[in-house]
Amino acid sequence: VGDAHESSVAETAPAAEAAQRVRADAGPGAFGTSLPTSIGPGGVLALQRTIGNAAVSRLVAARTPALMVARLVDPDSPEYVRGYNDGRANQPAVPAPLSGDALANYEEGYRRGKAEAEAAGTSNAPVEKPAPETPAVDVVTFTNPELQQVFDANKPGTAKQLAAMRSLDRDVKGVWSKLTWATLAKSAAQRIYNPNMMAQGGMGTCGPATILNFLGTNDPGAYASLVIEVYRDGTGGGKSVNSKLRDTAPLGGMDSLDWMLMSAVQDVTNDWYDFHGTAQGVEPKHEGTGSGDQRWAYKHFAGVSKAETIDTPEYKDVLPAARRVNGVVSTKGVAINMHVSAAVLQNPTSATNTRNHVIRLLRPITIVENADDTKSLVEFDAFTWGQVFHWKGTVNQFIHMMWAFTIAATSSDAF
Amino acid sequence: MLTVAWWHARPGGITSWLLVGPAPAPLTDSAWLHQLAVTTGDWAVVSQPPLGPLPERIAEALEDPLGPAGDAQSAVLRPDGERVPGEAADALRAECLDAALELVAKRLSQRIEPRESGVVLLRLRSAGGRLYLDFAPALEEEGWQSRSVLVDLGGARLDSFGPVTVALGSTTLELPAASLELAAPGPGAAIEVTLPTLWHAEVPEPVVRLQLEVARGRPG
């Protein structure tokens, strides 16, 4: 039970390409040109075979982060070969109990094997080692044209993002009477590549927003699976979403998918009250999450195994806590929630500092102390309100805004 | 506080989009820019993230935004998304647009990665007898278009990168930008941009065909 948001009841280079010329006209699809080429996963796989894994790893380390994608898929790994042979045999995919890069290897191997079997029109015998794959750039296709559009605007992305996109590329019958799969699938695809566009609009669901943002960033496949589960089965992590909510239209001003998922996470997280997807203040006892709720929701929805809240009730508590979270915020699989005053977040000079909002820290906080507070500086980027929100103020303003930090991690030894 | 959408309709679609309304929860009493896609001055400006606050007088006006309409169509929307009969005042649109451009300029002046800004600026530029589409902010990176606003370039990749100076409202900005040479020089072009669809009754999808014109005699 809480107030509007955070509860105050329980606790206060791409590859060089030749210049392309495109035509301009006033008709639909105003610009047209040939598709570009780039070093995608297929290209890097070819490089691996030519110059070896170690050399490619050095190359990848020196290039853009996006090339990390290709390093995730290792065609020589046993998981890739197992997936490849399952696909070649036209058998159902059985990736369990794999996770992380091993899962990505299996899924990519399975995709390739399955495609080859379908192209041949028959199942194929297993092999010890798949034949080198012909580099295939820009040939990723989806049956849903809107997914294709989103992929084309974001390619190459990561192997995990691609796998998540493929899981959305089908028809799903849902139990939400006012929503359609076509709308939800398109929004989910956009969020697989841009999780920071998840927006709570007028709903008091900042806590669920942070959990979903972390899930979409850390594990896009699990995010896509949650989208499907909530829509198809009316459950979130196996727990039922109330039927009144499932028969309600989205709140005005919100994306339909954000509304459905944030409402579902809020409803499942609530101990007593159903949540009905209403605007902040309409059912005040039904909305909002305290830090304890958020720790539970991180574990239930986002694969977190360990979560801890550092309360900062006194002035002297804030900067040490900020420095502690700075040490882990860049660690993969770690989420940092900042429990703040929304008024000070919007306006650092605000005198009002009621604890009523939670945001997710994305990068280390810059802290420059000075005996003269007007010359001190705090800057950070956090996810909230459908964006990367940049905050800049003095140390005293930062302390005035902060109430607590929550650290959540998928690995119990991350902090 | 009510939400207001303004757009210019043309056969086959819309050519401008401005959406303003209440701040996101739990903020109260202030008004924010929700979405923007307009051509103004040299640059077309597209913005996705909620930005605010808008000036207090706009928040007050959004309590009762009905008034004489201009050439833009409009919809006044209740918090539940349902439409209020009548048109929003054109004078309010002009005021909102000016304030919106200031908020976008403020956003672009912050230390935010281009692809995370949620903002896209576009212009046509003539230089040396050739025509270019400039796109800002943009860095040379894989998946450079990976952002919350989809820009339809027909699959073309921007391949020339460098800084540009942008005057937006009362603010002048130095931004990283990309350029794309167009094959058929002409006085103008249309670029389609797609903003996220928010649930509202009886308003068009925010898929906007921005009409860009080349200012004659402008140096490259």
Contacts between the chains, C-beta under 8 A, distances in Angstrom:
chain1	res1	chain2	res2	distance
A	3	B	26	7.6
A	4	B	25	5.7
A	4	B	26	3.9
A	5	B	25	6.1
A	5	B	26	4.3
A	6	B	26	7.9
A	13	B	140	5.6
A	13	B	141	7.2
A	13	B	142	7.6
A	14	B	140	7.1
A	14	B	141	7.3
A	14	B	142	5.4
A	14	B	144	7.4
A	14	B	157	6.8
A	17	B	157	6.3
A	17	B	159	5.8
A	19	B	159	5.6
A	19	B	160	7.2
A	19	B	181	6.3
A	20	B	156	5.4
A	20	B	157	6.6
A	20	B	159	6.8
A	20	B	180	7.3
A	20	B	181	7.9
A	21	B	181	5.5
A	21	B	182	7.1
A	21	B	183	4.0
A	22	B	153	7.3
A	22	B	154	6.4
A	22	B	156	4.9
A	22	B	180	6.6
A	22	B	181	7.9
A	22	B	182	5.9
A	22	B	183	5.8
A	23	B	182	7.1
A	23	B	183	4.8
A	23	B	184	4.9
A	24	B	131	7.2
A	24	B	182	4.7
A	24	B	183	7.4
A	24	B	184	5.2
A	24	B	186	6.0
A	24	B	189	3.9
A	25	B	184	7.2
A	25	B	189	7.5
A	25	B	190	7.9
A	26	B	188	7.5
A	26	B	189	7.4
A	26	B	190	5.4
A	28	B	12	7.3
A	28	B	192	7.7
A	29	B	152	6.7
A	29	B	154	6.0
A	29	B	192	7.6
A	30	B	152	7.2
A	30	B	154	7.6
A	30	B	189	5.9
A	30	B	190	4.5
A	30	B	191	6.0
A	30	B	192	6.6
A	30	B	209	7.7
A	31	B	152	7.0
A	31	B	153	5.0
A	31	B	154	4.1
A	31	B	156	6.0
A	31	B	182	7.8
A	31	B	189	7.8
A	31	B	191	7.4
A	32	B	154	4.2
A	32	B	155	7.8
A	33	B	153	8.0
A	33	B	154	5.6
A	33	B	155	6.1
A	33	B	156	4.4
A	34	B	155	7.5
A	35	B	155	4.9
A	36	B	155	6.6
A	36	B	156	7.3
A	36	B	157	4.3
A	38	B	142	6.9
A	38	B	157	7.9
A	64	B	141	5.6
A	64	B	142	5.2
A	65	B	142	7.9
A	66	B	141	6.8
A	66	B	142	3.2
A	66	B	143	5.7
A	67	B	142	6.9
A	149	B	150	6.9
A	150	B	150	7.5
A	152	B	155	6.5
A	153	B	145	5.0
A	153	B	146	7.0
A	153	B	150	5.2
A	153	B	151	7.8
A	154	B	143	5.4
A	154	B	145	7.0
A	154	B	146	4.4
A	155	B	143	6.4
A	156	B	142	6.4
A	156	B	143	6.6
A	157	B	143	6.3
A	157	B	146	7.6
A	183	B	197	7.6
A	187	B	196	7.4
A	187	B	197	7.9
A	190	B	148	7.1
A	190	B	196	7.0
A	193	B	143	7.8
A	193	B	146	5.5
A	194	B	146	7.0
A	194	B	147	6.7
A	194	B	148	4.9
A	196	B	116	6.5
A	196	B	148	7.7
A	197	B	48	6.9
A	197	B	49	7.7
A	197	B	118	7.4
A	197	B	148	4.2
A	197	B	196	6.4
A	199	B	24	7.0
A	199	B	50	6.9
A	200	B	24	6.1
A	200	B	25	6.2
A	201	B	24	6.1
A	201	B	25	7.3
A	201	B	198	7.5
A	202	B	22	6.4
A	202	B	24	7.0
A	202	B	25	5.4
A	202	B	79	6.2
A	203	B	25	6.0
A	204	B	25	5.2
A	204	B	26	6.3
A	205	B	25	7.9
A	206	B	25	7.4
A	206	B	26	7.3
A	249	B	81	7.5
A	249	B	199	7.4
A	250	B	81	7.5
A	250	B	199	4.1
A	251	B	79	7.8
A	251	B	80	7.1
A	251	B	81	6.9
A	251	B	199	6.9
A	252	B	3	7.0
A	252	B	77	6.0
A	252	B	78	6.9
A	252	B	79	5.9
A	252	B	80	5.3
A	252	B	81	2.5
A	252	B	82	7.2
A	252	B	198	7.8
A	252	B	199	5.9
A	252	B	200	5.7
A	252	B	201	7.7
A	253	B	3	6.0
A	253	B	21	6.4
A	253	B	22	8.0
A	253	B	34	7.0
A	253	B	77	7.7
A	253	B	79	7.7
A	253	B	81	6.8
A	253	B	198	5.2
A	253	B	199	6.9
A	253	B	200	6.8
A	254	B	198	6.2
A	254	B	199	5.7
A	255	B	196	5.7
A	255	B	197	6.8
A	255	B	198	6.1
A	255	B	199	7.2
A	256	B	197	7.9
A	256	B	199	5.7
A	259	B	199	7.0
A	279	B	25	7.5
A	279	B	79	5.4
A	279	B	80	7.6
A	280	B	25	4.0
A	280	B	26	6.1
A	342	B	26	5.1
A	342	B	27	5.4
A	343	B	27	7.4
A	346	B	23	7.5
A	346	B	27	6.0
A	346	B	30	7.3
A	346	B	52	7.1
A	346	B	53	6.7
A	347	B	53	7.8
A	356	B	26	4.7
A	357	B	26	5.7
A	379	B	111	7.1
A	381	B	112	7.1
A	381	B	116	8.0
A	385	B	24	4.5
A	385	B	49	7.1
A	385	B	50	5.3
A	386	B	24	7.6
A	386	B	48	7.6
A	386	B	49	5.5
A	386	B	50	6.0
A	386	B	118	8.0
A	387	B	48	7.8
A	387	B	49	3.4
A	387	B	50	7.1
A	387	B	116	7.8
A	387	B	118	5.5
A	388	B	112	5.8
A	388	B	113	7.4
A	388	B	116	4.3
A	388	B	117	7.8
A	388	B	118	7.9
A	390	B	110	4.4
A	390	B	111	6.2
A	390	B	112	5.4
A	392	B	110	7.7
